[in-house]
């Protein structure tokens, strides 16, 4: 049996180095006093993993298009290499929020940690399980990955969650695959190129980069709600903004401002084309793939963005069912799903 370990060295927390815990004067109760136009912006730090992934476009657009500034917020985005690291920063109070996968909220609540989602940005994972091109003839489904190295963003992240589920559900078994943390983007592509991984779970624009270079083929496509239903047997809401209950209780006005800005970003996405969205993104977000490929990748998964910010119907129950197949924190346990998310802030967002 393989032991789970890192094979490729990834600089896990370089982007987070030097982050100090934020004082309440900037991100705490001062939030509720910041209603006047002359008030100083409220600083909020939000952690993401591999910020150039298209999963985070609603967050980046809210910053680029001034939606956060309009709410009186100074949002600082902290990018690390895996979803597990973002939640570590949240729980150590080095950031006030995480834009990461909702499945982490269920995992943490099951472990007794009070953290939950306040706005749902993706209604599908936007992920694909790919197989290395020269292995494609022998590997036709996740069931064929027993004994193989499977690339993931980072250990304990949502790419590992879904790789584990696909292995368990296919009959191969979670312990039969060997997860290898290779982050995303150039490092994931290089791992495929140098045959350090046989397959992997990743996001756009990494997916399109692999396909355009003829390095991989798709095994399971979860970039749409229909594809997710086929692969997982139900909805699987992806990226969301999550906060701790303790910080939320002292900063509900700031949480509302964050949600207002992110819902405005989601509405903006619904009204614009993939080309227009790419035109509004920083150039370094598509420099590795080229803008044309970036736009095409975005067009391929544009339906994953949540049009409302509300939790999809049956989303929590479906995620719980998936996690129950392999996650020791969830499997065989009762979890109060109402503590893992709330729609109350989205319901208070002004109509556009």
LUMDOFI-352309 format. One record per residue (C-alpha): residue number from 1; x, y, z. Coordinates in steps of 0.1 Angstrom, whole numbers, m for minus. Example, Ala and Ser with C-alpha at 12.3 -4.5 7.8 and 13.67 -1.06 7.14 Angstrom:
// LUMDOFI-352309
1;123;m45;78;
2;137;m11;71;
***
This chain:
// LUMDOFI-352309
1;0;0;0;
2;13;34;m8;
3;20;59;20;
4;6;94;13;
5;36;117;10;
6;47;147;m11;
7;69;137;m41;
8;74;171;m56;
9;86;200;m34;
10;62;229;m36;
11;67;262;m18;
12;37;259;4;
13;35;291;22;
14;58;316;5;
15;29;339;m5;
16;17;338;31;
17;51;346;47;
18;51;376;69;
19;14;378;73;
20;6;391;107;
21;m27;386;125;
22;m50;414;116;
23;m60;438;144;
24;m97;444;152;
25;m92;481;144;
26;m89;472;107;
27;m109;441;103;
28;m129;438;135;
29;m158;457;150;
30;m147;490;133;
31;m165;475;103;
32;m199;484;116;
33;m188;520;119;
34;m175;523;83;
35;m207;536;67;
36;m197;572;61;
37;m179;582;29;
38;m150;596;48;
39;m143;565;68;
40;m111;546;62;
41;m115;514;42;
42;m119;482;62;
43;m90;459;55;
44;m99;422;51;
45;m74;395;41;
46;m87;366;21;
47;m67;335;13;
48;m70;315;m19;
49;m50;286;m33;
50;m33;292;m67;
51;m52;325;m74;
52;m48;323;m112;
53;m72;293;m113;
54;m104;303;m130;
55;m124;291;m99;
56;m114;324;m83;
57;m125;348;m111;
58;m155;362;m91;
59;m131;372;m63;
60;m105;387;m87;
61;m132;406;m106;
62;m146;421;m75;
63;m112;435;m68;
64;m104;445;m104;
65;m138;462;m111;
66;m139;481;m78;
67;m168;462;m62;
68;m149;459;m29;
69;m139;495;m29;
70;m175;505;m35;
71;m184;487;m3;
72;m156;505;16;
73;m133;475;17;
74;m96;471;12;
75;m94;434;3;
76;m59;418;3;
77;m57;385;m15;
78;m32;360;m1;
79;m24;331;m25;
80;m9;298;m13;
81;m7;264;m30;
82;m35;243;m15;
83;m70;247;0;
84;m58;231;32;
85;m33;258;37;
86;m59;286;32;
87;m80;272;60;
88;m50;269;82;
89;m44;306;77;
90;m81;313;86;
91;m80;292;118;
92;m47;309;129;
93;m64;343;123;
94;m38;354;97;
95;m66;360;73;
96;m103;368;79;
97;m118;348;50;
98;m111;320;26;
99;m123;317;m9;
100;m121;279;m13;
101;m142;248;m17;
102;m173;244;4;
103;m164;208;12;
104;m138;220;36;
105;m165;236;57;
106;m182;202;62;
107;m149;186;70;
108;m141;212;96;
109;m175;213;112;
110;m174;175;115;
111;m141;180;134;
112;m157;206;157;
113;m145;238;141;
114;m170;266;137;
115;m165;278;101;
116;m190;282;73;
117;m198;294;39;
118;m215;328;35;
119;m218;331;m3;
120;m215;303;m29;
121;m195;314;m60;
122;m195;281;m80;
123;m223;257;m86;
124;m200;230;m100;
125;m164;221;m91;
126;m148;232;m124;
127;m124;203;m121;
128;m114;175;m144;
129;m96;142;m138;
130;m71;138;m166;
131;m49;109;m176;
132;m14;113;m191;
133;m17;109;m229;
134;6;79;m232;
135;m14;61;m205;
136;m48;68;m220;
137;m50;35;m239;
138;m48;15;m206;
139;m67;39;m183;
140;m103;45;m193;
141;m119;54;m160;
142;m109;61;m123;
143;m112;23;m117;
144;m80;19;m137;
145;m59;42;m115;
146;m51;16;m88;
147;m13;18;m82;
148;m10;51;m101;
149;4;85;m91;
150;m25;110;m91;
151;m16;147;m92;
152;m35;170;m69;
153;m31;206;m58;
154;m21;198;m23;
155;m27;172;4;
156;m59;178;22;
157;m73;200;m5;
158;m105;196;m26;
159;m86;181;m56;
160;m76;152;m33;
161;m111;150;m19;
162;m125;144;m54;
163;m96;121;m65;
164;m103;100;m34;
165;m141;99;m41;
166;m136;89;m77;
167;m112;61;m66;
168;m136;49;m39;
169;m167;51;m60;
170;m151;33;m89;
171;m141;4;m68;
172;m104;10;m70;
173;m103;21;m34;
174;m88;53;m18;
175;m57;35;m5;
176;m49;22;m40;
177;m40;56;m55;
178;m9;76;m47;
179;m17;113;m44;
180;11;136;m54;
181;10;173;m45;
182;20;193;m76;
183;0;225;m72;
184;m15;238;m104;
185;m4;256;m136;
186;32;251;m147;
187;41;226;m120;
188;12;204;m127;
189;20;205;m165;
190;57;197;m158;
191;47;167;m136;
192;28;153;m165;
193;55;161;m190;
194;82;144;m169;
195;59;114;m161;
196;60;121;m124;
197;22;116;m123;
198;0;93;m143;
199;m32;112;m139;
200;m45;141;m118;
201;m74;163;m108;
202;m70;200;m116;
203;m87;231;m128;
204;m86;256;m156;
205;m65;270;m172;
206;m43;240;m163;
207;m67;216;m180;
208;m67;234;m214;
209;m29;238;m212;
210;m25;201;m208;
211;m49;194;m237;
212;m33;219;m260;
213;1;204;m254;
214;m13;169;m260;
215;m1;158;m226;
216;m33;145;m212;
217;m68;133;m220;
218;m100;138;m199;
219;m113;109;m178;
220;m140;128;m158;
221;m152;163;m166;
222;m168;183;m138;
223;m167;217;m154;
224;m205;219;m157;
225;m235;210;m135;
226;m245;182;m159;
227;m209;168;m159;
228;m209;170;m121;
229;m242;152;m118;
230;m229;124;m141;
231;m196;120;m122;
232;m208;125;m86;
233;m245;116;m87;
234;m256;151;m76;
235;m246;187;m73;
236;m212;196;m58;
237;m210;234;m51;
238;m174;244;m53;
239;m157;277;m45;
240;m173;298;m17;
241;m163;325;8;
242;m160;310;42;
243;m153;327;76;
244;m151;316;112;
245;m183;319;133;
246;m163;339;159;
247;m151;365;134;
248;m185;367;117;
249;m203;373;150;
250;m181;404;156;
251;m181;416;120;
252;m214;409;105;
253;m215;443;87;
254;m182;435;70;
255;m194;401;60;
256;m224;417;44;
257;m202;441;25;
258;m180;412;12;
259;m211;393;1;
260;m226;424;m16;
261;m194;428;m36;
262;m191;391;m46;
263;m227;388;m56;
264;m222;419;m78;
265;m193;402;m94;
266;m214;370;m100;
267;m241;392;m116;
268;m215;409;m138;
269;m202;375;m150;
270;m237;365;m161;
271;m239;396;m182;
272;m206;394;m200;
273;m189;370;m224;
274;m158;349;m218;
275;m138;374;m239;
276;m150;404;m219;
277;m143;386;m186;
278;m108;378;m197;
279;m103;414;m208;
280;m110;425;m172;
281;m85;401;m156;
282;m49;410;m149;
283;m26;399;m178;
284;m5;376;m156;
285;m35;354;m151;
286;m34;342;m187;
287;3;348;m195;
288;12;311;m191;
289;m15;298;m214;
290;m20;328;m238;
291;m51;348;m238;
292;m69;329;m266;
293;m65;296;m248;
294;m76;313;m215;
295;m108;326;m231;
296;m116;292;m246;
297;m110;275;m213;
298;m133;300;m196;
299;m160;295;m223;
300;m158;257;m216;
301;m168;262;m180;
302;m187;294;m178;
303;m217;276;m165;
304;m200;267;m133;
305;m204;302;m119;
306;m233;306;m95;
307;m257;333;m109;
308;m272;341;m74;
309;m246;333;m47;
310;m272;311;m30;
311;m263;275;m20;
312;m277;252;m47;
313;m307;230;m37;
314;m295;197;m22;
315;m258;209;m25;
316;m249;203;12;
317;m265;169;12;
318;m248;159;m20;
319;m214;170;m8;
320;m219;152;25;
321;m227;120;6;
322;m195;123;m14;
323;m173;130;17;
324;m190;101;36;
325;m174;77;11;
326;m138;85;21;
327;m134;113;47;
328;m128;98;82;
329;m140;130;98;
330;m174;127;80;
331;m178;90;73;
332;m202;74;98;
333;m208;107;116;
334;m237;130;120;
335;m230;165;108;
336;m254;194;113;
337;m253;207;77;
338;m271;239;87;
339;m239;250;105;
340;m218;246;74;
341;m234;275;53;
342;m258;304;55;
343;m278;322;28;
344;m288;351;51;
345;m263;375;37;
346;m270;368;0;
347;m307;373;7;
348;m299;408;20;
349;m279;419;m11;
350;m297;448;m28;
351;m313;441;m61;
352;m292;453;m91;
***
